[in-house]
Amino acid sequence: MSYDEQLCPDALGDIEADQGDAPAFINGAGLESVSCPRCGSQLDFQEWWMTRMDEAYRDSSVPSLAVKVPCCGTETTLNDLVYNVPSGFARFRLRAWSPNRRMLNDEDLTRIGHALGHPVRQIWSLI
């Protein structure tokens, strides 16, 4: 049994891996808000966050993720902001279409991270 069959033995769809040239934003299902990782203040999602996302990709195919949050002036990245659902930037994505299971557990994520050689973040996305 392959590793992907072990993770999602009852998957109704394929399990795919893809890699891009530049980090792409992967938003989780139900993304509605974003907060500062330092002070916890909720940031203006419609104005501040969307403007930063537009700026990140404006002049280059490789985004600049560096930002300074307006609440406390902390310098951070768009990837390190606190999203109300797991979200983030990635060049590599492992996707399970209709996995027919709940979220992967910490042990599964650790095994995947070890296989890839770096930590991974799970993002539940609806297509």
C-alpha positions as CSV (number, residue, x, y, z in Angstrom):
1,M,0.0,0.0,0.0
2,S,1.4,3.4,-1.0
3,Y,1.9,6.2,1.5
4,D,-1.0,8.2,0.0
5,E,-3.2,5.2,0.2
6,Q,-2.3,4.8,3.9
7,L,-3.2,8.5,4.6
8,C,-6.5,8.4,2.7
9,P,-7.5,4.8,2.2
10,D,-11.1,5.8,1.4
11,A,-10.3,8.7,-0.9
12,L,-12.9,9.2,-3.7
13,G,-10.5,11.2,-5.8
14,D,-6.8,11.4,-6.7
15,I,-4.0,12.5,-4.5
16,E,-1.7,14.9,-6.4
17,A,1.5,16.8,-5.8
18,D,2.4,20.0,-7.6
19,Q,5.1,22.6,-7.4
20,G,5.2,26.1,-8.6
21,D,8.0,28.5,-9.4
22,A,6.8,31.1,-6.8
23,P,4.9,30.9,-3.5
24,A,1.1,31.0,-4.0
25,F,-1.5,31.8,-1.4
26,I,-3.5,28.8,-0.4
27,N,-6.6,29.9,1.5
28,G,-8.5,27.7,3.9
29,A,-12.2,27.1,3.6
30,G,-14.0,29.9,5.4
31,L,-11.2,32.5,5.4
32,E,-12.8,35.6,6.8
33,S,-10.3,37.4,9.1
34,V,-6.6,37.9,9.8
35,S,-4.9,39.0,13.0
36,C,-1.5,40.3,14.2
37,P,0.8,37.5,15.4
38,R,2.3,39.8,18.1
39,C,-0.6,41.7,19.7
40,G,-3.6,39.7,18.4
41,S,-5.4,42.7,17.0
42,Q,-7.7,41.9,14.1
43,L,-6.5,43.5,10.9
44,D,-8.8,45.1,8.3
45,F,-9.3,42.1,6.0
46,Q,-11.0,44.0,3.1
47,E,-8.7,47.0,3.0
48,W,-5.3,46.4,4.7
49,W,-4.8,42.6,4.0
50,M,-6.1,42.7,0.4
51,T,-4.0,45.7,-0.4
52,R,-0.9,43.9,1.0
53,M,-1.7,40.9,-1.1
54,D,-2.0,43.0,-4.3
55,E,1.3,44.7,-3.5
56,A,3.1,41.4,-2.8
57,Y,2.5,40.3,-6.4
58,R,2.5,43.6,-8.2
59,D,6.0,44.0,-9.5
60,S,7.3,40.4,-9.6
61,S,6.2,36.8,-10.1
62,V,8.0,36.1,-6.8
63,P,6.0,37.8,-4.1
64,S,7.5,39.9,-1.3
65,L,5.7,38.7,1.8
66,A,7.3,41.2,4.2
67,V,4.7,43.5,5.9
68,K,4.5,45.9,8.8
69,V,1.2,45.5,10.7
70,P,-0.6,48.8,11.4
71,C,-1.7,47.9,15.0
72,C,1.7,47.6,16.7
73,G,4.2,48.2,14.0
74,T,5.6,44.6,14.1
75,E,7.5,43.6,11.0
76,T,6.3,40.1,9.9
77,T,5.2,38.3,6.8
78,L,1.9,37.6,5.2
79,N,2.6,33.9,5.8
80,D,3.0,34.5,9.6
81,L,-0.2,36.4,10.1
82,V,-2.8,34.6,12.1
83,Y,-5.7,33.6,9.8
84,N,-9.0,32.4,11.3
85,V,-8.5,29.1,9.4
86,P,-5.2,27.6,8.4
87,S,-3.9,29.4,5.3
88,G,-0.5,30.2,4.0
89,F,1.9,30.4,1.1
90,A,3.5,27.4,-0.6
91,R,5.5,26.4,-3.7
92,F,4.7,22.8,-3.1
93,R,1.2,21.4,-2.6
94,L,0.0,17.9,-1.8
95,R,-3.8,17.7,-2.6
96,A,-6.3,15.0,-1.8
97,W,-9.5,15.3,-3.9
98,S,-12.5,14.1,-1.9
99,P,-10.3,12.5,0.8
100,N,-13.3,11.1,2.6
101,R,-11.7,11.7,6.0
102,R,-11.2,14.5,8.5
103,M,-8.0,16.5,9.0
104,L,-4.7,14.7,9.2
105,N,-3.4,14.2,12.7
106,D,-0.1,15.5,14.1
107,E,1.5,12.1,13.5
108,D,0.5,12.1,9.9
109,L,1.8,15.7,9.4
110,T,5.1,14.8,11.1
111,R,5.5,11.8,8.8
112,I,4.9,13.9,5.7
113,G,7.3,16.6,7.0
114,H,10.0,14.0,7.6
115,A,9.5,12.6,4.1
116,L,9.7,16.1,2.5
117,G,12.5,17.3,4.7
118,H,10.7,20.3,6.3
119,P,7.6,21.0,8.4
120,V,4.2,21.1,6.6
121,R,1.0,23.1,7.2
122,Q,-2.4,21.5,6.6
123,I,-4.9,23.7,4.9
124,W,-8.5,22.4,4.4
125,S,-9.8,24.0,1.2
126,L,-13.1,23.6,-0.6
127,I,-13.0,23.5,-4.4
